[in-house]
Amino acid sequence: MGKIFGGHFLESVAAKMPLKRALDGLVYLLVRVFLAFIGVLPDFLAYPLCESLAVLVYFLDGKHRRIGLINLNIAFPERDERWKRRILRQSVQQLGDHLVELSRLPRLTPEKVRKRVRYEEGRGLENYFKAGGGDEPVLFLTAHISAWELLPVAQALYGHPLSFVVRPLDNPFLDRWVTGLRTRCGNQLISKQGSMRPILKTLKTGGDVGFLLDQNSQEKEGVYVPLFGHPASTNSSLAALSRKTSISIVAGFILPRHRRGQYTIRFYPPLEVIRSGDVQKDIRETMAHLNRRLEEVIREYPHCWLWGHRRFQTQPDGSNPYQDGEKG
């Protein structure tokens, strides 16, 4: 019976694989065609079009709208419902702007990036270079804020390429294409699965390594540190890596200016390695510090964060703040 069941199961999986591949290929073609179309449109058409499409998705996607409102209730309990809905809608519009930036990446040059992206005065490259003394590797933390895909590309076009830890996309066609976009200017990608060895190798050769660590982490991979006064399970690998290698961490974000398509890169002063003799305490303190940096930026630019993610899903008491809210 087990052999028969196992055989039927494998046959079923095999039958579905060509269909999944076909669907992945179709999605890939649609995305490529759409972004190619957006890529040739002038800015005064591309940004309003993508923002309008993003707002349409906002009204159609009740699930992520509810998740976003739950997050905003946690982060800004003092704000009224109208403000929260406006911020959530604007954050979705920012994703529309992000699509436009993705469509421009294949033709982005050092000259173009200098016209559109600049470093913040007083909180720019000087802080980035402080971390490594100008010639040592840097551990770099950023988040899903504003046009986050543009940040490492702009950094590379300014002459400072780095390696970035990423989770491969589920669609293999899209993953290959996005990898090409992310690496065309000199950056390198490190797959999140089994990443420690290539990270250490990159750091040993003097390369900088970047991380996106603003999303919920499984309990076994993270530590509970406050974010907006609420326990947030936060991946602790960056803090552990900093302690192991004695390399400082720099938090940096790309932030919008008043004009569409114009951005500022902000780097905070480096966080030096914390060593108190208590490893777990040091890791928690490091990640708490980085979450405070993240919270500071989100409070300043609340419409730029990715609110539709279940950031507070893993809780120390086993509760789930999204369980009831998503049923409504």
RONUFI-53388 format. One line per 5 residues: number of its first residue (from 0); for each residue x, y negated, z negated of N, C-alpha, C, CB. Coordinates in steps of 0.001 Angstrom, whole numbers, plus 500000, padded with zeros to 6 digits. Glycine has a CB too. Layout:
NUM) X,Y,Z,X,Y,Z,X,Y,Z,X,Y,Z; ...
END
This chain:
0) 500832,501206,500000,500000,500000,500000,500866,498745,500000,499059,499994,498783; 501951,498758,499176,502846,497613,499098,503503,497331,500431,503902,497840,498042; 503903,498424,501145,504559,498237,502440,503586,497630,503444,505110,499577,502972; 502329,498146,503411,501341,497632,504363,501075,496159,504094,500026,498438,504279; 500858,495832,502785,500583,494446,502429,501764,493553,502806,500279,494327,500926
5) 502975,494045,502493,504161,493268,502812,504317,493060,504303,505388,493940,502260; 504007,494094,505087,504097,493978,506535,503115,492973,507085,503867,495315,507179; 501875,493020,506582,500857,492069,507041,501251,490637,506668,499476,492419,506435; 501819,490484,505476,502227,489150,505028,503310,488573,505939,502733,489203,503576; 504314,489400,506251,505398,488931,507112,504901,488623,508509,506510,489964,507176
10) 503981,489467,509007,503406,489207,510329,502641,487892,510340,502482,490356,510749; 501915,487628,509242,501155,486382,509142,502082,485169,509136,500289,486386,507877; 503170,485265,508366,504134,484170,508313,504761,483953,509682,505224,484454,507264; 505124,485052,510341,505757,484949,511660,504818,484321,512673,506201,486325,512150; 503527,484646,512557,502535,484090,513494,502358,482594,513280,501181,484803,513335
15) 502499,482155,512027,502285,480736,511731,503497,479882,512086,501948,480557,510263; 504689,480492,512122,505903,479712,512344,505917,478992,513691,507104,480610,512244; 505546,479658,514816,505509,478920,516082,504524,477752,516044,505144,479860,517221; 503389,477929,515345,502407,476859,515240,502984,475681,514456,501120,477373,514569; 503665,475972,513346,504276,474894,512560,505326,474163,513379,504905,475450,511270
20) 506126,474933,514122,507160,474309,514950,506537,473403,516000,508029,475378,515625; 505422,473863,516589,504739,473052,517595,504181,471773,516980,503613,473855,518255; 503586,471905,515781,503043,470730,515105,504153,469761,514710,502245,471148,513868; 505267,470307,514214,506411,469461,513874,506906,468709,515108,507551,470307,513272; 506960,469415,516237,507410,468782,517475,506466,467691,517924,507556,469811,518569
25) 505152,467929,517767,504156,466929,518163,504265,465683,517288,502734,467519,518075; 504389,465895,515968,504536,464760,515050,505796,463968,515393,504588,465247,513577; 506875,464683,515668,508133,464031,516036,507960,463152,517277,509224,465083,516286; 507311,463690,518312,507114,462929,519549,506255,461691,519310,506468,463812,520619; 505192,461860,518515,504310,460724,518226,505063,459629,517471,503087,461185,517409
30) 505876,460038,516491,506648,459058,515721,507659,458345,516617,507371,459743,514542; 508356,459114,517466,509348,458506,518354,508709,457524,519322,510092,459583,519130; 507582,457913,519911,506894,457035,520867,506412,455760,520171,505698,457773,521522; 505807,455928,518984,505290,454765,518267,506413,453807,517885,504531,455206,517017; 507510,454334,517319,508603,453460,516903,509327,452845,518105,509594,454237,516041
35) 509379,453571,519220,509964,452988,520441,509116,451814,520917,510081,454057,521565; 507791,451975,520821,506881,450892,521205,507053,449685,520282,505417,451382,521173; 507098,449940,518970,507284,448849,518018,508649,448189,518218,507146,449366,516572; 509635,449018,518601,510992,448512,518751,511159,447496,519858,511910,449636,518993; 510294,447526,520865,510416,446564,521979,509510,445356,521784,510080,447245,523311
40) 508640,445406,520784,507758,444267,520532,508539,443141,519847,506545,444696,519662; 508216,441901,520155,508839,440791,519418,508356,440789,517964,508513,439427,520100; 509119,440168,517103,508801,440170,515675,507399,439647,515379,509813,439342,514926; 506972,438596,516101,505684,437982,515780,504497,438896,516104,505539,436674,516533; 504751,439975,516850,503719,440982,517101,503947,442245,516257,503691,441346,518594
45) 505208,442651,516132,505518,443927,515467,505124,443922,513989,507009,444236,515598; 505482,442864,513267,505196,442845,511828,503700,442806,511525,505872,441652,511185; 502914,441905,512144,501470,441919,511869,500798,443232,512260,500800,440781,512601; 501239,443840,513378,500632,445099,513812,500876,446201,512791,501184,445518,515179; 502132,446368,512357,502451,447444,511406,501838,447173,510036,503971,447607,511272
50) 501782,445926,509629,501142,445603,508361,499641,445924,508413,501362,444118,508014; 499008,445626,509540,497577,445908,509683,497311,447412,509664,497037,445294,510984; 498159,448180,510342,498010,449634,510331,498222,450190,508921,499001,450284,511316; 499187,449620,508199,499455,450073,506833,498262,449788,505920,500721,449391,506280; 497643,448631,506080,496471,448294,505264,495303,449219,505605,496064,446813,505476
55) 495176,449586,506878,494131,450539,507265,494346,451868,506540,494125,450756,508805; 495595,452329,506494,495911,453556,505768,495590,453390,504284,497395,453934,505959; 495867,452208,503753,495575,451930,502338,494096,452167,502026,495962,450477,501983; 493217,451701,502889,491782,451859,502638,491305,453289,502894,490993,450893,503509; 491976,454008,503800,491567,455369,504110,492127,456395,503120,492003,455722,505509
60) 493279,456102,502536,493977,457058,501672,493624,456810,500204,495507,456960,501880; 492452,457300,499792,492003,457083,498425,492895,457739,497391,490614,457587,498267; 493478,458890,497739,494321,459624,496789,495502,458785,496319,494827,460918,497421; 496289,458253,497260,497476,457493,496874,497095,456112,496339,498429,457353,498067; 495937,455613,496740,495471,454356,496162,495193,454527,494665,494204,453862,496893
65) 494583,455657,494301,494311,455923,492884,495602,456136,492102,493404,457149,492736; 496565,456861,492707,497858,457054,492040,498527,455705,491794,498783,457968,492887; 498507,454854,492813,499119,453536,492683,498485,452703,491582,499027,452797,493987; 497161,452740,491474,496473,451972,490432,496773,452518,489042,494966,451981,490676; 496904,453842,488919,497288,454426,487628,498678,453933,487231,497260,455981,487693
70) 499620,453936,488185,500973,453442,487903,500951,451968,487490,501876,453628,489134; 500166,451171,488181,500082,449749,487857,499432,449527,486490,499295,449004,488939; 498481,450378,486119,497881,450294,484784,498914,450597,483700,496694,451264,484666; 499820,451546,483995,500881,451874,483046,501901,450742,482959,501576,453182,483449; 502284,450202,484114,503350,449203,484168,502884,447811,483744,503916,449140,485564
75) 501660,447456,484100,501160,446109,483835,499775,446159,483189,501111,445292,485136; 499679,446693,481964,498360,446815,481324,497708,445463,481051,498487,447583,480024; 498512,444406,480985,497972,443081,480668,497345,442401,481883,499069,442198,480102; 497613,442917,483087,497092,442301,484312,495679,442798,484618,498024,442597,485501; 494903,441951,485321,493530,442345,485636,493497,443226,486884,492645,441100,485838
80) 492336,443839,487113,492166,444790,488213,492394,444138,489567,490777,445404,488169; 491968,442912,489725,492122,442215,491005,493596,442047,491362,491433,440843,490954; 494405,441649,490380,495845,441483,490622,496480,442811,491012,496545,440908,489374; 496126,443880,490310,496714,445193,490588,496372,445663,491996,496233,446222,489561; 495127,445463,492412,494734,445881,493767,495449,445046,494827,493207,445763,493947
85) 495651,443777,494534,496367,442925,495492,497829,443372,495619,496297,441436,495056; 498474,443640,494485,499868,444090,494511,499988,445419,495254,500419,444229,493076; 499062,446334,494997,499111,447638,495656,498938,447488,497165,498029,448570,495087; 498001,446655,497576,497799,446430,499009,499042,445802,499642,496570,445529,499244; 499655,444845,498953,500864,444215,499484,502027,445196,499557,501252,443018,498628
90) 502097,446136,498613,503177,447131,498651,503023,448042,499858,503195,447967,497356; 501771,448322,500226,501533,449123,501429,501885,448314,502672,500061,449596,501492; 501594,447025,502654,501988,446164,503774,503508,446159,503934,501468,444723,503562; 504223,446211,502804,505684,446269,502862,506161,447528,503588,506275,446224,501446; 505411,448620,503429,505765,449837,504164,505614,449619,505666,504889,451022,503707
95) 504633,448796,506041,504502,448431,507454,505719,447678,507943,503254,447592,507676; 506211,446738,507131,507444,446026,507479,508624,446991,507589,507748,444940,506434; 508638,447985,506701,509713,448981,506719,509713,449750,508040,509564,449958,505533; 508538,450046,508561,508447,450707,509868,509103,449873,510956,506986,450976,510230; 508872,448567,510893,509495,447688,511878,511017,447762,511757,509006,446232,511697
100) 511517,447745,510531,512974,447823,510344,513524,449142,510878,513336,447668,508855; 512786,450236,510660,513220,451527,511212,513290,451479,512727,512274,452647,510771; 512340,450805,513354,512318,450729,514822,513485,449912,515360,511001,450124,515303; 514056,449038,514531,515179,448188,514951,516544,448827,514675,515099,446844,514246; 516577,449877,513848,517866,450463,513457,518712,450943,514641,517628,451619,512523
105) 518121,451571,515682,518983,452070,516763,519777,450988,517486,518152,452802,517762; 519308,449736,517427,519998,448654,518145,520605,447620,517206,519036,447967,519093; 520688,447969,515934,521238,447029,514963,522759,446956,515113,520852,447442,513520; 523284,445758,515144,524719,445516,515293,525209,444642,514136,525029,444841,516665; 526528,444562,513932,527037,443667,512880,526567,442229,513043,528547,443696,512865
110) 526488,441752,514285,526050,440376,514524,524585,440199,514127,526251,439996,516004; 523739,441166,514492,522319,441073,514153,522084,441186,512656,521537,442150,514877; 522827,442071,512007,522595,442267,510581,523021,441030,509785,523352,443509,510083; 524032,440330,510262,524470,439120,509560,523439,438003,509665,525807,438641,510116; 522626,438023,510700,521563,437024,510843,520354,437345,509969,521131,436925,512299
115) 520197,438623,509600,518976,439048,508919,519185,439456,507463,518368,440189,509661; 520400,439882,507127,520661,440385,505775,521875,439661,505206,520891,441932,505781; 521713,439136,504004,522835,438473,503349,522933,438970,501909,522675,436924,503393; 524090,438748,501291,524286,439122,499900,523887,437955,499002,525755,439539,499642; 523273,438290,497873,522824,437255,496948,524021,436556,496305,521910,437858,495866
120) 523963,435252,496279,525052,434472,495698,525134,434739,494197,524853,432960,495973; 526318,435124,493739,526523,435409,492325,526198,436833,491927,525708,434484,491513; 525408,437530,492757,525078,438934,492485,525169,439713,493796,523645,439073,491846; 526336,439590,494437,526548,440236,495719,527706,441214,495684,526787,439205,496781; 528513,441184,496738,529603,442149,496862,530632,442035,495736,530292,441969,498192
125) 530726,440860,495118,531704,440722,494035,531419,441723,492922,531693,439289,493474; 530142,441980,492639,529796,442973,491614,530070,444389,492106,528322,442836,491210; 529827,444623,493390,530091,445953,493958,531578,446279,493864,529617,446025,495433; 532413,445300,494187,533859,445538,494164,534419,445620,492749,534573,444444,494925; 533742,444988,491786,534209,445071,490392,534210,446509,489901,533329,444208,489476
130) 533245,447295,490400,533093,448668,489906,534337,449502,490169,531884,449332,490551; 534892,449356,491358,536053,450172,491707,537340,449395,491763,535832,450831,493012; 537294,448147,491326,538502,447338,491389,538922,447050,492814,539622,448022,490660; 538006,447257,493773,538297,446968,495166,538856,448133,495949,539239,445852,495242; 539453,449123,495258,540066,450234,495991,539715,451601,495405,541567,450067,496008
135) 538820,451629,494416,538399,452888,493828,536954,453193,494239,538534,452842,492287; 536546,454474,494208,535174,454822,494615,534125,454242,493664,535017,456343,494684; 532907,454129,494189,531787,453555,493442,530617,454521,493479,531375,452172,494019; 529914,454648,492360,528635,455346,492310,527545,454282,492398,528493,456220,490997; 526674,454439,493368,525728,453378,493715,524296,453880,493547,525964,452887,495166
140) 523497,453148,492784,522099,453499,492555,521188,452487,493222,521797,453582,491054; 520180,452979,493954,519142,452095,494489,517791,452770,494324,519410,451748,495987; 516748,452180,494909,515390,452677,494696,514542,452442,495943,514746,451994,493469; 513340,453008,495917,512397,452829,497034,511745,451453,496923,511308,453955,497041; 512543,450440,497162,512096,449054,497080,512337,448375,498414,512821,448298,495941
145) 511303,447672,498900,511367,446939,500155,511834,447861,501291,512311,445725,500020; 512752,447376,502157,513221,448171,503307,514466,448965,502906,513531,447250,504536; 514262,449980,502044,515410,450672,501451,516278,451388,502487,514929,451670,500426; 515717,451811,503616,516535,452472,504642,517510,451493,505301,515633,453108,505712; 517172,450223,505278,518045,449218,505883,519270,448941,505012,517271,447921,506120
150) 519158,449127,503707,520242,448771,502787,521570,449451,503113,519842,449117,501384; 521647,450794,503163,522954,451404,503446,523460,451119,504858,522874,452897,503240; 522539,450950,505817,522959,450629,507184,523581,449235,507225,521759,450714,508162; 522928,448271,506562,523481,446917,506510,524829,446907,505807,522512,445967,505801; 524922,447661,504719,526183,447754,503974,527295,448295,504869,526014,448654,502730
155) 526978,449304,505685,527974,449879,506597,528376,448884,507681,527429,451158,507242; 527395,448150,508225,527694,447184,509282,528475,445987,508748,526403,446709,509940; 528414,445751,507453,529252,444732,506830,530657,445270,506546,528604,444235,505533; 530875,446548,506875,532204,447138,506714,532390,447968,505474,533206,446082,506715; 531266,448386,504828,531376,449147,503582,530500,450402,503648,530972,448268,502370
160) 530856,451360,504484,530047,452580,504601,530136,453427,503344,530491,453401,505809; 529170,454300,503167,529141,455169,501994,528452,456474,502354,528423,454480,500806; 528503,457412,501442,527753,458665,501570,526524,458567,500691,528627,459907,501178; 525410,459154,501167,524163,459052,500433,523581,460436,500204,523161,458162,501180; 523115,460684,498973,522490,461963,498634,521019,461900,499012,522662,462296,497116
165) 520575,462819,499872,519193,462803,500360,518608,464210,500341,519125,462214,501787; 517282,464270,500282,516569,465527,500477,516170,465608,501945,515315,465632,499537; 516559,466670,502660,516193,466782,504077,514678,466742,504259,516760,468079,504675; 514231,466133,505347,512798,466076,505652,512282,467465,505995,512521,465098,506816; 511015,467711,505714,510417,469021,505996,510322,469292,507493,509030,469112,505369
170) 510158,468236,508285,510096,468375,509744,511519,468362,510294,509235,467231,510390; 512018,469481,510833,513425,469542,511271,513739,468598,512431,513772,470958,511677; 512760,468357,513307,512990,467436,514432,513176,466011,513917,511810,467492,515441; 512275,465587,513023,512391,464262,512430,513667,464148,511594,511160,463956,511567; 514012,465234,510896,515195,465198,510046,516455,464949,510869,515327,466503,509263
175) 516588,465625,512007,517768,465424,512864,517815,463997,513394,517763,466424,514039; 516650,463486,513784,516605,462134,514338,516918,461084,513271,515231,461861,514957; 516298,461213,512092,516543,460268,511000,517993,460343,510543,515600,460548,509817; 518564,461540,510513,519976,461684,510162,520852,460888,511122,520387,463166,510173; 520513,460949,512413,521259,460177,513401,521163,458681,513152,520762,460495,514791
180) 519957,458197,512799,519775,456775,512496,520593,456372,511277,518290,456457,512262; 520573,457220,510254,521229,456881,508994,522747,456901,509105,520789,457835,507911; 523280,457678,510030,524736,457869,510110,525387,457154,511290,525047,459335,510195; 524610,456512,512149,525173,455946,513383,526157,454806,513114,524051,455445,514280; 526088,454189,511936,526968,453056,511643,528128,453413,510722,526172,451945,511025
185) 528322,454715,510482,529469,455147,509689,529146,455771,508351,530344,454012,509464; 527877,455732,507938,527496,456390,506691,527455,457902,506874,526133,455876,506204; 527542,458620,505753,527442,460071,505769,526330,460498,504805,528806,460731,505384; 525704,461638,505106,524651,462158,504248,525128,463397,503507,523399,462477,505067; 524686,463535,502274,524957,464717,501461,523613,465312,501071,525825,464368,500191
190) 523372,466564,501455,522107,467204,501118,521991,467382,499615,521978,468556,501827; 520811,467066,499075,520597,467131,497627,520844,468538,497081,519177,466684,497284; 520445,469554,497848,520641,470935,497416,522133,471281,497442,519839,471912,498316; 522684,471639,496306,524102,471979,496244,525011,470807,496516,524405,473063,497210; 524634,469639,496003,525347,468410,496365,526607,468144,495547,524429,467249,496222
195) 526771,468783,494392,527847,468393,493478,529237,468527,494104,527778,469232,492219; 529492,469642,494780,530832,469841,495351,531158,468791,496418,530944,471246,495956; 530268,468540,497411,530595,467494,498395,530663,466091,497787,529568,467503,499508; 529871,465835,496720,529965,464529,496053,531353,464349,495451,528879,464391,494954; 531816,465349,494717,533130,465260,494082,534241,465144,495125,533373,466482,493189
200) 534083,465851,496234,535072,465776,497313,535114,464370,497914,534753,466814,498410; 533919,463785,498111,533853,462431,498664,534498,461425,497722,532398,462035,498939; 534188,461524,496434,534768,460607,495452,536286,460767,495361,534137,460837,494080; 536740,461997,495470,538183,462258,495379,538950,461600,496517,538451,463760,495381; 538300,461510,497680,538954,460881,498841,538712,459369,498887,538450,461524,500142
205) 538081,458833,497838,537891,457385,497760,536595,456880,498328,538986,456715,498446; 535684,457769,498703,534416,457352,499287,533379,457012,498226,533882,458437,500193; 532517,456055,498542,531425,455687,497642,530242,456620,497880,531007,454201,497850; 529455,456860,496840,528301,457753,496938,527070,457057,496363,528571,459094,496196; 525958,457087,497132,524732,456422,496722,523630,457410,496372,524258,455496,497811
210) 522737,456975,495489,521634,457810,495009,520337,456996,494986,521947,458377,493596; 519225,457663,495329,517877,457128,495119,517285,457891,493942,516972,457265,496420; 517145,457227,492785,516742,457960,491585,515593,457267,490856,517930,458120,490645; 514579,456818,491593,513466,456137,490932,512182,456970,490937,513209,454803,491605; 512284,458265,491267,511097,459104,491316,511092,460117,490177,511012,459821,492658
215) 509920,460710,489963,509762,461677,488879,510716,462861,489056,508309,462172,488814; 511270,463309,487941,512190,464441,487960,511610,465582,487136,513583,464033,487422; 511874,466800,487553,511484,467935,486726,512238,467876,485398,511762,469277,487459; 511605,468394,484366,512162,468284,483020,513562,468882,482926,511248,468966,482022; 513804,469984,483645,515114,470645,483560,516216,469837,484228,515046,472023,484192
220) 515838,468861,485086,516829,468078,485818,517019,466673,485242,516426,467978,487269; 516180,466297,484277,516214,464911,483843,516203,464718,482348,515080,464197,484418; 516149,463443,481967,516015,463045,480573,514862,462052,480494,517351,462426,480013; 514225,462012,479335,513136,461057,479131,513715,459730,478632,512085,461618,478122; 513556,458710,479470,513976,457358,479087,512856,456403,479467,515331,456950,479779
225) 512745,455269,478784,511608,454377,479019,511645,453705,480396,511565,453316,477943; 510465,453563,480978,510250,452734,482154,508898,452068,481944,510301,453576,483505; 508898,450750,481859,507692,449996,481502,507115,450462,480160,506632,450139,482605; 508009,450826,479220,507581,451232,477899,506932,452596,477839,506653,450240,477366; 507048,453374,478927,506417,454695,479004,507500,455736,479271,505315,454735,480119
230) 507432,456921,478655,508450,457943,478941,508455,458316,480428,508202,459202,478081; 509640,458295,481018,509779,458626,482434,510887,459661,482585,510084,457352,483287; 510537,460839,483102,511540,461876,483325,512430,461445,484485,510871,463261,483613; 513691,461175,484178,514608,460549,485130,515805,461456,485372,515073,459167,484617; 516096,461697,486636,517219,462562,486987,518499,462058,486326,517396,462632,488519
235) 519187,462943,485624,520356,462554,484832,521687,462829,485529,520332,463271,483517; 521644,463308,486771,522880,463721,487441,523853,462571,487629,522561,464332,488782; 523353,461381,487894,524241,460239,488121,525011,459892,486846,523435,459016,488607; 524325,459879,485704,524990,459578,484436,526031,460645,484104,523957,459470,483298; 525663,461913,484317,526602,463006,484047,527825,462912,484951,525911,464365,484235
240) 527595,462546,486210,528684,462419,487179,529615,461273,486805,528124,462203,488591; 529028,460149,486384,529836,459008,485972,530723,459375,484788,528940,457817,485616; 530162,460108,483842,530920,460500,482654,532029,461491,483009,529984,461112,481603; 531719,462392,483955,532681,463427,484344,533865,462832,485106,531994,464496,485200; 533595,461826,485943,534621,461288,486836,535216,459973,486352,534046,461094,488206
245) 534607,459381,485307,535030,458058,484800,534870,456967,485856,536494,458110,484334; 533858,457103,486693,533567,456117,487732,532336,455307,487331,533347,456809,489109; 532421,453996,487478,531325,453107,487098,530159,453211,488086,531822,451655,487018; 528979,452781,487608,527766,452801,488422,527337,451371,488711,526628,453586,487712; 526992,451114,489974,526448,449817,490372,525015,450016,490849,527319,449154,491486
250) 524091,449231,490300,522704,449239,490772,522541,448134,491806,521696,449050,489586; 521990,448490,492958,521810,447510,494033,520497,447713,494752,522956,447591,495026; 519915,446614,495219,518598,446672,495866,518551,445687,497023,517465,446366,494851; 517737,446007,498024,517492,445080,499121,516128,444446,498886,517557,445801,500518; 516071,443130,498957,514877,442387,498573,514476,441423,499687,515112,441621,497255
255) 513169,441228,499905,512730,440368,501002,512914,438889,500700,511285,440638,501317; 513228,438123,501743,513202,436665,501620,511839,436180,502125,514387,435995,502427; 511655,434895,502167,510341,434359,502508,509948,434644,503970,510319,432860,502253; 510920,434684,504851,510639,434923,506262,510671,436416,506553,511649,434176,507154; 509692,436901,507317,509656,438328,507669,510937,438745,508375,508441,438637,508560
260) 511429,439934,508004,512629,440459,508644,513922,439905,508086,512576,440185,510093; 513844,439080,507029,515026,438509,506389,515139,439098,504982,514949,436939,506343; 516351,439527,504621,516531,440244,503354,517780,439773,502618,516614,441752,503603; 517765,440034,501312,518918,439758,500453,519309,441049,499741,518600,438621,499420; 520608,441333,499697,521113,442472,498941,521641,441968,497610,522221,443234,499730
265) 521149,442566,496531,521572,442199,495181,522292,443375,494528,520358,441760,494324; 523491,443105,494006,524222,444097,493211,524373,443565,491790,525624,444413,493841; 523984,444378,490817,524161,444010,489423,525592,444331,488978,523132,444743,488533; 526054,443702,487894,527392,444041,487380,527486,445535,487083,527714,443221,486103; 528644,446121,487315,528780,447575,487129,528554,447998,485688,530154,448033,487577
270) 527975,449177,485541,527802,449791,484227,529008,450684,483967,526461,450607,484142; 529799,450297,482994,530992,451074,482685,530599,452410,482041,531932,450275,481750; 531497,453355,482121,531253,454699,481584,531037,454622,480078,532434,455651,481914; 529961,455241,479611,529640,455248,478184,530161,456545,477558,528100,455102,477956; 530983,456400,476523,531534,457575,475817,531464,457333,474307,533019,457859,476262
275) 530526,458004,473672,530390,457866,472223,530791,459137,471484,528963,457499,471868; 531057,460185,472246,531322,461486,471653,530117,462398,471673,531793,461320,470252; 528940,461829,471944,527697,462597,472052,527259,462556,473515,526572,462022,471096; 527490,463647,474241,527257,463673,475682,525810,463342,476030,527623,465035,476245; 524849,464013,475384,523439,463794,475708,523009,462360,475395,522559,464783,474939
280) 523495,461831,474300,523176,460444,473953,523723,459489,475008,523744,460087,472566; 524954,459743,475455,525578,458890,476477,524777,458919,477775,527027,459339,476742; 524327,460106,478175,523565,460250,479414,522229,459511,479301,523331,461746,479739; 521556,459675,478159,520277,458982,477970,520470,457466,477978,519616,459424,476650; 521513,457001,477321,521766,455560,477258,522072,454999,478649,522933,455262,476298
285) 522847,455746,479429,523169,455306,480793,521914,455199,481647,524164,456272,481447; 521078,456242,481630,519877,456233,482466,518857,455213,481961,519247,457630,482505; 518808,454982,480650,517912,453954,480111,518329,452576,480615,517912,453984,478562; 519642,452334,480644,520160,451066,481159,519773,450886,482625,521693,451003,481000; 519926,451931,483420,519604,451836,484849,518104,451661,485071,520098,453084,485591
290) 517288,452302,484242,515842,452095,484351,515452,450659,483995,515097,453079,483443; 516190,450054,483067,515923,448651,482741,516230,447752,483926,516743,448213,481524; 517294,448066,484661,517612,447305,485880,516481,447457,486900,518964,447781,486495; 516028,448700,487084,514952,448963,488028,513692,448205,487623,514667,450470,488116; 513346,448276,486352,512139,447596,485869,512246,446086,486063,511897,447920,484385
295) 513425,445546,485831,513631,444104,486019,513316,443686,487455,515079,443717,485664; 513798,444477,488412,513565,444152,489826,512094,444327,490186,514440,445037,490736; 511469,445392,489697,510057,445625,490010,509188,444517,489435,509601,446987,489469; 509498,444055,488233,508715,442955,487650,508865,441677,488469,509148,442699,486197; 510037,441483,489054,510278,440305,489881,509631,440445,491259,511779,440067,490031
300) 509636,441674,491795,509069,441945,493127,508090,443124,493030,510207,442252,494171; 506980,442962,492310,506079,444110,492104,505458,444642,493388,504980,443727,491156; 505361,443787,494400,504733,444206,495663,505684,444990,496560,504219,442992,496414; 506920,445200,496102,507917,445855,496958,508224,447298,496572,509183,445070,496931; 507680,447777,495455,507983,449148,495028,506978,450119,495613,507988,449256,493494
305) 507371,451391,495673,506533,452459,496208,505622,452971,495084,507409,453620,496804; 504466,452356,494912,503583,452668,493784,502817,453976,493960,502604,451544,493582; 502746,454520,495153,501923,455706,495401,502549,457026,495003,501583,455766,496823; 503633,457000,494241,504318,458220,493794,503962,458497,492337,505862,458090,493966; 503793,459764,491973,503458,460144,490593,504697,460041,489698,502877,461587,490547
310) 505105,458808,489437,506358,458582,488707,506324,459110,487285,506676,457116,488680; 505165,459111,486642,505072,459488,485232,504400,460848,485032,504310,458425,484465; 504463,461702,486042,503756,462982,485975,504317,463914,484901,503816,463670,487320; 505645,464001,484793,506266,464874,483793,506386,464118,482477,507665,465372,484271; 505681,464608,481447,505655,463941,480155,506120,464894,479049,504242,463414,479852
315) 506749,464364,478001,507269,465240,476937,506181,466007,476191,508057,464422,475948; 504947,465475,476161,503867,466173,475466,503032,467050,476399,502971,465170,474779; 503462,467165,477669,502754,468014,478621,501542,467373,479254,502337,469254,477955; 501227,466134,478899,500071,465453,479490,500386,465015,480916,499659,464233,478635; 499326,464712,481661,499475,464257,483042,498559,463058,483247,499143,465402,484063
320) 499107,461846,483325,498261,460650,483448,497468,460581,484741,499105,459428,483336; 497816,461424,485712,497130,461384,487008,495996,462406,487110,498129,461626,488125; 495909,463288,486165,494977,464426,486266,493523,463975,486391,495124,465334,485048; 493112,463085,485512,491720,462631,485550,491510,461535,486589,491294,462128,484177; 492504,460644,486728,492351,459525,487646,492188,459935,489086,493511,458626,487533
325) 492808,461082,489487,492744,461497,490895,491450,462230,491213,493932,462386,491238; 490669,462555,490204,489402,463273,490468,488292,462310,490858,488972,464086,489231; 488471,461047,490466,487413,460078,490711,487344,459630,492146,487597,458895,489838
END
